[in-house]
Amino acid sequence: MTAIPRIIRIAAALLIDPTGRTLLVRKRGTVAFMQPGGKIESHEQPVNALARELEEELDLRIDPAHATYLGQFSAPAVNEPGFTVEAELFLLTIDANVSPAAEIEEVQWVDPISDGDLPLAPLTRDVILPFYRASLHTTA
């Protein structure tokens, strides 16, 4: 008998500032930093879920039409053992102040090349940051 995959569907943002740094967040009571975003409700399109989550967690209002879809990425969930996180990833370039709200305890802008020596969630460490680094090399 095969196990039913335990998937957490999220919308996540690769938020980039004008200098090329990316924003990572840490939820209250956890240690790993990750992309901002959150779970997609059953009635939501991923980009609308992202807009809702960014407003709730960072007091950041975005126009969903300005979000560029990058694809679906997955990795083991950092805070829910036995689950896989499946992220619909969107690119947004912002030049705005963000501040932690809701369950977000800390935000950090990091250079994607060095990742700031922060403890990172597998999706961020193994998938999204390498994807972003590779895109920097192809556009440079």
C-alpha positions as CSV (number, residue, x, y, z in Angstrom):
1,M,0.0,0.0,0.0
2,T,1.5,3.4,-1.0
3,A,1.3,6.3,1.3
4,I,-0.8,9.2,0.3
5,P,1.4,12.2,-0.3
6,R,1.1,14.8,2.4
7,I,1.3,18.1,0.5
8,I,1.1,21.6,1.8
9,R,0.2,24.0,-1.1
10,I,1.5,27.5,-0.7
11,A,2.0,30.6,-2.7
12,A,5.5,32.1,-2.1
13,A,7.3,35.2,-3.2
14,L,10.8,35.8,-4.4
15,L,10.8,39.4,-3.2
16,I,13.7,41.3,-4.7
17,D,14.8,44.9,-3.7
18,P,16.5,47.3,-6.1
19,T,19.9,46.0,-5.1
20,G,19.1,42.4,-5.8
21,R,18.7,41.2,-2.2
22,T,15.9,38.9,-1.4
23,L,13.6,39.0,1.6
24,L,13.3,36.0,3.9
25,V,11.0,35.7,6.9
26,R,11.0,33.6,10.1
27,K,7.8,32.6,11.8
28,R,7.3,33.0,15.5
29,G,8.5,29.9,17.4
30,T,10.7,28.6,14.6
31,V,14.3,28.9,13.6
32,A,14.4,28.6,9.8
33,F,14.0,31.5,7.4
34,M,12.0,31.1,4.3
35,Q,10.3,32.9,1.4
36,P,7.3,35.0,2.4
37,G,3.9,33.6,1.5
38,G,1.5,31.1,2.9
39,K,-1.2,28.4,2.3
40,I,-3.5,28.7,-0.6
41,E,-7.2,28.5,0.4
42,S,-9.4,26.2,-1.6
43,H,-11.3,29.1,-3.3
44,E,-8.1,31.2,-4.1
45,Q,-5.9,31.5,-7.1
46,P,-2.2,31.2,-6.0
47,V,-1.4,34.9,-6.9
48,N,-4.4,36.1,-4.8
49,A,-3.3,33.9,-1.9
50,L,0.1,35.5,-2.1
51,A,-1.3,39.0,-2.1
52,R,-3.4,38.2,0.9
53,E,-0.5,36.6,2.8
54,L,2.0,39.5,2.0
55,E,-0.5,42.0,3.4
56,E,-1.2,39.9,6.5
57,E,2.4,39.0,7.3
58,L,4.4,42.0,6.1
59,D,1.8,44.8,5.7
60,L,2.8,44.8,2.0
61,R,0.2,45.5,-0.6
62,I,0.9,44.2,-4.1
63,D,-0.9,44.3,-7.4
64,P,-1.2,40.6,-8.4
65,A,-0.8,41.7,-12.0
66,H,2.8,42.7,-11.2
67,A,3.7,39.3,-9.9
68,T,5.7,37.1,-12.4
69,Y,4.9,33.4,-12.1
70,L,8.2,31.4,-11.9
71,G,6.8,27.9,-11.5
72,Q,6.0,25.2,-9.0
73,F,8.7,24.1,-6.7
74,S,8.7,21.5,-3.8
75,A,10.8,20.4,-0.9
76,P,10.4,18.8,2.5
77,A,8.4,21.1,4.9
78,V,10.7,22.5,7.5
79,N,8.1,22.9,10.3
80,E,5.8,19.9,9.6
81,P,7.7,16.6,9.5
82,G,6.5,14.1,7.0
83,F,5.0,16.8,4.7
84,T,6.1,18.2,1.4
85,V,5.6,21.9,0.7
86,E,4.6,22.6,-2.9
87,A,5.1,26.3,-3.7
88,E,3.7,28.3,-6.6
89,L,6.5,30.8,-6.8
90,F,6.1,34.4,-7.9
91,L,8.8,37.1,-8.6
92,L,8.2,40.6,-7.3
93,T,10.6,43.5,-7.3
94,I,9.7,45.9,-4.5
95,D,11.0,49.2,-3.1
96,A,8.9,49.4,0.1
97,N,9.4,49.0,3.8
98,V,8.2,45.7,5.2
99,S,7.5,44.9,8.8
100,P,6.8,41.6,10.5
101,A,3.1,41.1,11.4
102,A,0.8,38.1,12.2
103,E,2.9,35.0,12.8
104,I,6.1,36.5,11.3
105,E,8.7,37.3,14.0
106,E,11.6,38.5,11.9
107,V,12.5,39.6,8.4
108,Q,15.9,39.7,6.8
109,W,17.1,41.1,3.4
110,V,19.9,38.8,2.2
111,D,22.3,38.7,-0.6
112,P,21.3,35.6,-2.5
113,I,24.9,34.6,-3.2
114,S,25.8,34.4,0.5
115,D,22.4,33.7,2.1
116,G,23.4,35.6,5.2
117,D,24.5,32.5,7.1
118,L,20.9,32.1,8.3
119,P,19.3,28.7,9.1
120,L,17.1,28.2,6.0
121,A,14.1,26.1,5.2
122,P,14.8,23.3,2.6
123,L,12.7,25.0,-0.1
124,T,14.6,28.2,0.3
125,R,18.1,26.7,0.7
126,D,17.9,23.8,-1.8
127,V,15.5,25.1,-4.4
128,I,14.6,28.8,-4.5
129,L,18.0,30.5,-3.8
130,P,19.8,28.2,-6.2
131,F,17.1,29.0,-8.8
132,Y,17.6,32.7,-8.2
133,R,21.4,32.5,-8.4
134,A,21.2,30.6,-11.7
135,S,18.9,33.3,-13.1
136,L,21.4,35.9,-12.1
137,H,24.1,34.2,-14.1
138,T,21.9,33.8,-17.2
139,T,20.8,37.5,-17.2
140,A,24.3,38.9,-16.3
